[in-house]
Amino acid sequence: MYYPIMLDIRGRKAVVAGGGQVACRKIKALIAAGAAVTVVSVHGSEQLKKWSETGQIHWLRRAWKIDDAETAFLVFAATDDREANKQIAEQAQSNQLVSIIDRYEEGNFVLPAVCHRGRLTLAVSTGGASPLLARRIRDEAAARLDDQTEDYLEFLFQMRQEIKRKVTRPADKTLCLRNLLDRKYREKQIQEQTLHHIDAFITESLSQ
């Protein structure tokens, strides 16, 4: 059983072995998350070349060497060579997070199927049993999200910051935050009114 977690990898070193389609999907996500990405691959796609030319990745255009992941926080073995991926798994240090694309059990974490909508991250994993099913469940869940989701979450974030600042008792904070889950607050006009009259919202919430 895996332990689900959201990682802040901004500025952390991530090394990806491989330059194909699968590797590029991992690299794209790592760049978006702000990681310092190093790619080790003799060959690479046009997208890989663009990332390298714009300084978004450091590309080592050669075969994998034993010390390539020495200081890495995250390591992805995404080559099309089974022996190379196996070697990377065996060389990994105990304090590193390692993903072996073709044999997930040789690594120590798996990536879920993910959908991002503003501040919302929807992640689904089957623990390596069926990535295809995970993607299907993710897509079905994402289809249920309406167009207001991103704005609503941004509103909730702003309100939460103000409530944390203005309300001291934990129980009162919870009550205010729970009231914001009322469907009426999904309407943009009500969101704007509430943000402009936060004190009134808090007073009304605590008087219930």
Secondary structure, 3 states (H helix, E strand, C coil): CCCCCCCCCCCCEEEEECCCHHHHHHHHHHHHCCCEEEEECCCCCHHHHHHHHCCCEEEECCCCCCCCCCCCCEEEECCCCHHHHHHHHHHCCCCCEEEECCCHHHCCCCCCEEEEECCEEEEECCCCCCHHHHHHHHHHHHHCCCCCHHHHHHHHHHHHHHHHHHCCCHHHHHHHHHHCCCHHHHCHHHHHHHHHCHHHHHHHHHCC
